Amino acid sequence: MAAIDFQELLNQYRRGERQFQGVTIEQADEFECDLREIELTTATINAAYLPYSNFGRANLRGLVVKQGNFGDAKLGSCNLAEAKLVGINLSRADLRYACLRQADLRGCDLRGADLTGADLTMADLSGADLTGANLFKAQLLETCLVRTILFRAANADLAMARCDRSTILPDGHYYS
C-alpha cells in the first residue's frame, strides 16, 4: 500500500482525482471536509478526525480506521461493506442507505445516528451504543447486537438480528 499525506490527498481530490484505493494515511485531520464520491477501498487511516465531513456516495469498502471521529459526518449512500471501524465515533452521523454489510462496528458510538434504510446484514455491532439512533427500514439480518445499547433507538426491527441478554432494547429492558 502506498502512503499518502492527507493534505496531498485533499489537493489531488480538489484537482478532480477520486481514486485512492489501498492507500495508507497516517493522520487525517480536517473539519467539514468534502470528499463526496471518493474511492478509498481497502485504504487504512491510522488516525482520523473528520467531524461534519461529507462522504456522500463514497466507496469506502474495506476501509480500516484505527482510531477516529466521524461525528455528524454525512455518509449517506456510502459503501462501507467490510469496513473495520472498531470504536469509532459516528455519533449523529448520516448513514441513510449506507451499505454496511459485514462491517466491523464493535464498540462504535452511533448515538443519534440516522441509519434509515442502511444495510447492516451480518455487521458486528457488539458493544456499540445506538441510543436514539433511527433504524427505520434498516436491514439487520444476522447483525450481531450482543452487548449493544439500543435505548430509545427508533424503528428497530430485531426479528432477524442476533441479540443476547446483555442487549439493551429501545424500551430500556434487556433482551430475553
Backbone bond lengths (Angstrom), bond angles and torsions (degrees), N, CA, C in turn:
res aa  C-N    CA-C-N  psi(-1)  N-CA   C-N-CA  omega(-1)  CA-C   N-CA-C  phi
1 M - - - 1.453 - - 1.532 110.40 -
2 A 1.294 115.76 135.91 1.453 121.06 179.11 1.530 109.92 -83.87
3 A 1.315 115.79 134.77 1.457 120.53 175.82 1.519 109.03 -83.79
4 I 1.333 116.08 142.91 1.461 120.84 177.38 1.520 108.51 -141.25
5 D 1.310 115.64 138.18 1.457 121.83 174.92 1.532 108.31 -71.41
6 F 1.319 118.34 137.98 1.460 120.90 -175.92 1.530 112.22 -62.19
7 Q 1.309 117.76 -37.97 1.472 119.42 178.19 1.528 110.88 -64.43
8 E 1.331 117.30 -36.44 1.459 120.81 176.00 1.532 110.47 -65.99
9 L 1.329 116.86 -40.85 1.466 120.46 175.92 1.525 109.93 -58.89
10 L 1.338 117.39 -44.95 1.467 120.56 179.16 1.527 111.22 -61.65
11 N 1.322 116.94 -41.68 1.467 120.27 178.53 1.527 110.94 -61.61
12 Q 1.327 116.49 -45.24 1.463 120.22 178.84 1.532 110.73 -64.37
13 Y 1.329 116.39 -40.41 1.464 120.78 178.35 1.531 110.09 -60.07
14 R 1.325 117.02 -45.14 1.472 121.19 -179.52 1.530 111.62 -64.01
15 R 1.337 116.55 -26.08 1.466 120.75 177.13 1.535 111.86 -84.63
16 G 1.335 117.22 0.37 1.458 120.99 175.36 1.516 115.88 109.17
17 E 1.328 118.23 -7.18 1.468 120.84 178.63 1.533 108.92 -71.57
18 R 1.333 117.49 136.93 1.473 122.03 179.30 1.526 112.03 -125.94
19 Q 1.310 118.71 -12.54 1.462 123.00 -173.21 1.533 111.32 -96.78
20 F 1.334 115.59 111.53 1.464 121.01 179.32 1.534 109.75 -136.13
21 Q 1.329 116.67 43.67 1.461 121.07 -177.25 1.528 110.40 -63.68
22 G 1.333 114.67 137.47 1.453 121.35 170.92 1.515 116.08 70.55
23 V 1.332 119.45 9.33 1.463 120.23 -179.50 1.522 110.77 -75.59
24 T 1.313 115.58 159.82 1.461 122.15 172.67 1.519 107.77 -115.72
25 I 1.316 115.11 127.19 1.463 122.01 178.69 1.522 107.11 -116.71
26 E 1.302 117.07 120.53 1.465 120.77 -178.59 1.527 111.19 -67.56
27 Q 1.331 116.47 -50.41 1.461 120.26 -178.18 1.518 109.93 -144.75
28 A 1.336 115.97 128.22 1.465 122.69 176.43 1.512 107.31 -117.87
29 D 1.309 116.78 111.53 1.463 121.60 -175.13 1.515 109.25 -133.13
30 E 1.328 115.84 98.18 1.466 120.15 -176.84 1.530 107.81 -155.26
31 F 1.316 117.08 129.04 1.460 123.45 178.63 1.524 108.28 -90.43
32 E 1.334 118.18 132.61 1.467 124.00 179.32 1.536 112.86 56.23
33 C 1.281 116.32 47.01 1.459 122.75 -179.83 1.535 109.68 -76.92
34 D 1.328 117.31 138.95 1.461 121.36 179.20 1.528 109.16 -105.94
35 L 1.328 115.95 106.22 1.463 121.79 -179.60 1.533 110.47 -129.18
36 R 1.312 116.75 40.34 1.462 120.84 179.47 1.522 110.51 -58.86
37 E 1.329 114.14 137.82 1.469 123.64 175.47 1.529 114.04 62.26
38 I 1.315 117.64 21.00 1.462 120.33 176.05 1.524 109.71 -72.49
39 E 1.302 117.21 151.78 1.467 123.83 177.76 1.525 107.34 -111.64
40 L 1.342 115.24 106.74 1.468 121.80 178.92 1.527 110.10 -123.96
41 T 1.319 117.42 38.67 1.457 120.06 -178.75 1.512 110.05 -61.99
42 T 1.310 115.31 138.79 1.471 125.83 179.48 1.524 113.25 52.86
43 A 1.324 117.53 22.36 1.469 121.23 176.20 1.521 109.66 -80.56
44 T 1.321 115.80 161.52 1.461 122.13 176.78 1.517 108.88 -125.85
45 I 1.317 115.90 130.27 1.465 121.70 173.34 1.522 105.80 -119.30
46 N 1.321 116.43 116.97 1.459 119.93 -176.89 1.523 112.83 -74.37
47 A 1.322 117.99 -36.95 1.465 121.95 177.02 1.520 108.07 -144.82
48 A 1.334 116.68 121.76 1.466 121.22 -177.34 1.519 110.28 -125.51
49 Y 1.308 116.35 126.70 1.460 122.61 170.34 1.523 105.60 -124.29
50 L 1.336 116.40 93.34 1.456 122.22 -172.94 1.534 112.11 -133.16
51 P 1.343 117.78 47.68 1.465 118.57 179.94 1.528 111.19 -66.01
52 Y 1.323 115.06 149.99 1.466 123.88 178.64 1.531 112.86 62.30
53 S 1.307 117.85 13.64 1.465 120.80 -179.43 1.523 110.89 -79.02
54 N 1.331 116.12 156.90 1.459 122.14 -176.99 1.532 109.48 -113.26
55 F 1.333 114.94 112.32 1.462 122.44 177.51 1.526 110.48 -115.32
56 G 1.315 117.81 26.56 1.454 122.08 -176.93 1.527 112.26 -49.08
57 R 1.328 115.65 129.63 1.469 124.56 177.69 1.536 113.48 58.64
58 A 1.316 117.47 22.37 1.471 120.79 178.33 1.529 110.49 -76.07
59 N 1.318 116.51 152.44 1.460 121.75 174.27 1.525 107.46 -102.17
60 L 1.322 115.54 103.59 1.461 123.15 -177.24 1.530 110.19 -117.34
61 R 1.313 116.45 26.68 1.462 121.56 -177.66 1.529 109.85 -58.02
62 G 1.335 115.72 127.53 1.456 120.81 177.27 1.521 114.04 74.23
63 L 1.328 117.96 9.79 1.463 121.54 177.98 1.522 109.75 -60.99
64 V 1.330 116.49 138.29 1.465 121.83 175.32 1.529 107.29 -116.11
65 V 1.337 115.94 122.62 1.456 121.13 174.28 1.521 106.42 -119.86
66 K 1.321 116.43 118.25 1.467 120.52 -174.12 1.516 112.70 -80.20
67 Q 1.309 117.99 -34.67 1.462 121.66 170.60 1.517 107.14 -154.46
68 G 1.349 115.92 142.58 1.449 115.13 -176.69 1.502 116.65 -178.03
69 N 1.321 113.44 165.85 1.449 123.48 178.27 1.524 108.26 -129.39
70 F 1.325 115.21 112.87 1.454 123.01 175.23 1.534 108.69 -119.06
71 G 1.327 116.76 30.64 1.457 120.85 -179.51 1.515 111.13 -58.33
72 D 1.327 116.47 136.18 1.465 124.28 179.18 1.527 113.34 62.02
73 A 1.321 117.82 15.86 1.472 120.93 179.59 1.522 110.43 -73.90
74 K 1.328 115.12 154.51 1.462 122.06 176.27 1.522 107.16 -100.02
75 L 1.329 115.23 107.87 1.457 122.02 -179.23 1.527 110.45 -122.75
76 G 1.309 116.14 24.02 1.457 121.33 -178.34 1.525 111.81 -62.32
77 S 1.325 115.14 136.99 1.468 123.69 179.78 1.525 113.59 59.84
78 C 1.313 117.11 21.02 1.480 121.66 176.81 1.518 110.38 -78.84
79 N 1.317 115.38 152.16 1.455 120.60 170.25 1.525 107.20 -98.12
80 L 1.323 116.00 105.86 1.462 123.24 177.13 1.526 109.93 -116.39
81 A 1.318 117.05 23.68 1.464 120.59 179.21 1.524 108.99 -58.27
82 E 1.325 115.33 136.99 1.465 123.41 176.50 1.528 113.35 63.09
83 A 1.337 117.61 13.24 1.471 120.32 177.22 1.526 109.59 -69.84
84 K 1.320 116.40 150.09 1.461 122.94 176.42 1.524 107.38 -114.06
85 L 1.339 114.38 102.79 1.461 121.64 -174.68 1.526 110.25 -123.81
86 V 1.300 117.86 40.89 1.465 123.20 -173.75 1.526 111.09 -59.50
87 G 1.347 115.37 123.60 1.463 121.85 174.89 1.518 115.33 73.77
88 I 1.311 118.39 12.13 1.469 122.34 -176.38 1.531 110.42 -78.43
89 N 1.329 116.51 146.34 1.456 121.74 174.51 1.524 109.27 -83.14
90 L 1.328 115.78 113.61 1.461 123.14 175.52 1.527 109.40 -123.34
91 S 1.332 116.45 27.69 1.458 119.57 -176.94 1.529 110.32 -62.80
92 R 1.312 114.59 136.77 1.465 124.35 -179.87 1.531 112.97 58.29
93 A 1.312 118.15 17.69 1.465 121.26 178.33 1.526 110.37 -70.84
94 D 1.317 115.14 146.70 1.459 122.10 175.31 1.526 106.88 -91.23
95 L 1.326 116.23 103.36 1.461 122.66 179.83 1.529 110.56 -115.73
96 R 1.315 116.14 27.22 1.469 119.77 -178.65 1.527 109.97 -59.66
97 Y 1.319 114.21 129.38 1.472 123.68 176.84 1.530 113.33 59.16
98 A 1.308 116.80 21.73 1.470 120.51 175.85 1.527 109.28 -75.07
99 C 1.313 116.00 147.49 1.463 121.50 173.97 1.520 107.66 -94.51
100 L 1.330 115.95 112.12 1.462 122.91 179.79 1.523 110.21 -119.81
101 R 1.324 116.93 28.51 1.467 121.71 -178.85 1.526 109.20 -58.85
102 Q 1.322 115.64 128.73 1.463 124.16 177.29 1.528 112.66 58.51
103 A 1.326 117.51 22.17 1.464 120.73 176.97 1.528 109.72 -74.97
104 D 1.311 116.52 146.54 1.462 123.02 176.78 1.521 107.73 -98.62
105 L 1.331 115.17 101.14 1.461 122.57 -177.19 1.524 110.55 -116.05
106 R 1.321 116.73 27.67 1.466 120.24 -178.63 1.526 110.68 -58.19
107 G 1.330 114.95 131.23 1.454 120.82 175.30 1.513 115.37 70.34
108 C 1.321 118.33 11.63 1.471 121.03 -179.18 1.526 111.32 -71.62
109 D 1.311 115.59 148.72 1.462 122.42 172.25 1.523 107.10 -92.64
110 L 1.319 115.84 103.58 1.465 122.80 179.52 1.526 110.76 -114.99
111 R 1.330 116.29 25.23 1.464 119.95 -179.06 1.532 109.89 -60.69
112 G 1.327 115.19 127.40 1.459 121.22 177.83 1.522 114.75 71.96
113 A 1.318 118.24 8.20 1.470 120.90 -179.86 1.529 109.89 -70.59
114 D 1.320 115.69 148.60 1.462 121.11 176.38 1.520 108.10 -101.33
115 L 1.330 115.75 106.52 1.459 123.11 -179.32 1.528 110.84 -108.85
116 T 1.312 117.03 26.61 1.460 121.55 178.89 1.525 110.02 -53.23
117 G 1.320 116.09 123.65 1.460 121.49 176.26 1.518 115.08 68.37
118 A 1.316 118.65 7.59 1.470 121.21 -179.79 1.529 110.22 -69.63
119 D 1.312 116.32 146.01 1.462 121.91 177.26 1.519 108.23 -99.51
120 L 1.336 115.36 105.05 1.462 122.76 -179.33 1.524 111.05 -108.02
121 T 1.317 117.13 24.21 1.455 122.00 -178.76 1.527 110.20 -55.32
122 M 1.314 115.32 125.20 1.467 124.00 177.72 1.529 113.82 58.77
123 A 1.326 117.36 20.20 1.467 120.87 175.05 1.525 108.89 -77.55
124 D 1.314 116.66 154.96 1.465 122.36 177.75 1.525 108.68 -108.52
125 L 1.332 115.34 106.65 1.458 121.77 177.51 1.524 110.83 -111.03
126 S 1.320 117.61 23.52 1.459 119.46 -178.35 1.527 109.94 -60.48
127 G 1.323 114.90 132.39 1.459 121.37 179.12 1.518 114.03 76.84
128 A 1.325 118.55 2.73 1.466 121.19 179.93 1.528 110.48 -78.49
129 D 1.323 116.30 155.66 1.458 122.15 177.32 1.522 108.51 -110.12
130 L 1.340 116.32 110.63 1.460 122.63 179.08 1.522 111.25 -111.05
131 T 1.322 116.87 28.34 1.455 120.92 179.44 1.522 109.80 -54.70
132 G 1.323 116.13 124.79 1.457 121.51 177.24 1.518 115.36 72.37
133 A 1.320 118.04 7.93 1.474 120.66 179.25 1.525 110.10 -72.48
134 N 1.329 116.44 152.90 1.463 121.77 176.24 1.524 107.74 -101.21
135 L 1.332 115.85 117.90 1.458 122.20 -178.42 1.534 111.54 -113.72
136 F 1.319 117.42 27.08 1.458 121.83 -178.89 1.527 110.05 -58.83
137 K 1.329 115.50 122.27 1.466 123.78 180.00 1.534 113.79 57.22
138 A 1.325 117.69 20.57 1.467 120.13 174.42 1.530 108.08 -73.19
139 Q 1.316 116.18 139.17 1.458 121.45 179.05 1.527 108.16 -88.54
140 L 1.330 115.81 117.87 1.457 122.23 -175.93 1.530 111.57 -117.90
141 L 1.321 118.09 32.97 1.454 122.61 -178.41 1.529 110.43 -67.47
142 E 1.323 116.15 118.36 1.472 122.60 -179.44 1.527 113.17 57.60
143 T 1.321 116.36 25.44 1.463 121.25 176.88 1.522 108.53 -76.84
144 C 1.321 117.24 131.16 1.459 121.60 -179.86 1.525 109.70 -83.63
145 L 1.342 114.97 116.58 1.463 121.52 -179.78 1.530 110.98 -119.69
146 V 1.321 117.05 30.29 1.465 121.89 179.42 1.529 108.60 -67.97
147 R 1.323 116.98 130.73 1.468 124.57 -179.75 1.536 112.51 61.15
148 T 1.324 116.75 20.67 1.465 121.79 -178.74 1.519 110.00 -89.16
149 I 1.323 116.00 141.50 1.465 121.59 177.84 1.518 108.11 -98.80
150 L 1.331 115.07 117.55 1.464 122.04 179.70 1.529 111.08 -114.82
151 F 1.325 117.16 18.59 1.462 121.96 -175.65 1.532 110.64 -55.84
152 R 1.315 115.12 126.69 1.464 123.40 -179.30 1.528 113.84 59.52
153 A 1.315 116.76 18.09 1.470 119.76 172.75 1.520 107.55 -70.61
154 A 1.315 116.45 135.09 1.460 121.02 -175.48 1.520 111.08 -93.01
155 N 1.331 115.14 138.43 1.467 122.88 169.36 1.526 114.34 64.68
156 A 1.315 118.09 31.72 1.465 120.82 -178.59 1.522 110.66 -80.87
157 D 1.332 117.10 116.25 1.464 122.65 174.83 1.522 106.97 -99.68
158 L 1.330 116.15 100.99 1.462 122.03 -173.00 1.518 113.39 -96.81
159 A 1.318 118.16 10.58 1.459 121.63 -174.61 1.522 113.31 -56.38
160 M 1.310 119.10 -36.02 1.464 122.42 -176.84 1.527 113.14 -108.45
161 A 1.327 117.03 5.16 1.468 121.11 -179.68 1.527 110.11 -86.93
162 R 1.321 116.42 159.33 1.463 122.40 176.48 1.524 108.98 -98.21
163 C 1.334 115.25 110.72 1.460 121.98 179.55 1.519 108.83 -118.72
164 D 1.315 116.76 166.01 1.458 120.36 171.36 1.528 108.39 -140.27
165 R 1.321 116.28 -175.71 1.470 120.73 -175.51 1.526 113.33 -65.36
166 S 1.319 118.47 -12.53 1.468 120.84 178.22 1.531 112.30 -93.38
167 T 1.339 117.23 -2.23 1.465 121.45 178.16 1.518 109.03 -77.74
168 I 1.329 116.52 125.81 1.465 121.07 178.43 1.518 108.33 -94.05
169 L 1.328 115.81 118.77 1.456 123.15 -175.45 1.540 111.39 -78.61
170 P 1.342 117.03 166.45 1.470 120.44 -179.20 1.525 115.06 -54.62
171 D 1.334 117.10 -30.12 1.463 119.55 -179.68 1.531 112.56 -84.88
172 G 1.318 117.85 2.52 1.464 121.52 177.99 1.522 114.20 94.03
173 H 1.328 117.76 -9.76 1.471 121.78 178.69 1.521 110.54 -84.65
174 Y 1.330 114.80 159.35 1.454 119.82 175.47 1.514 110.10 -83.39
175 Y 1.314 117.01 147.44 1.452 122.83 176.86 1.527 109.05 -62.46
176 S 1.319 116.90 140.12 1.471 118.79 177.71 1.508 110.87 -134.36
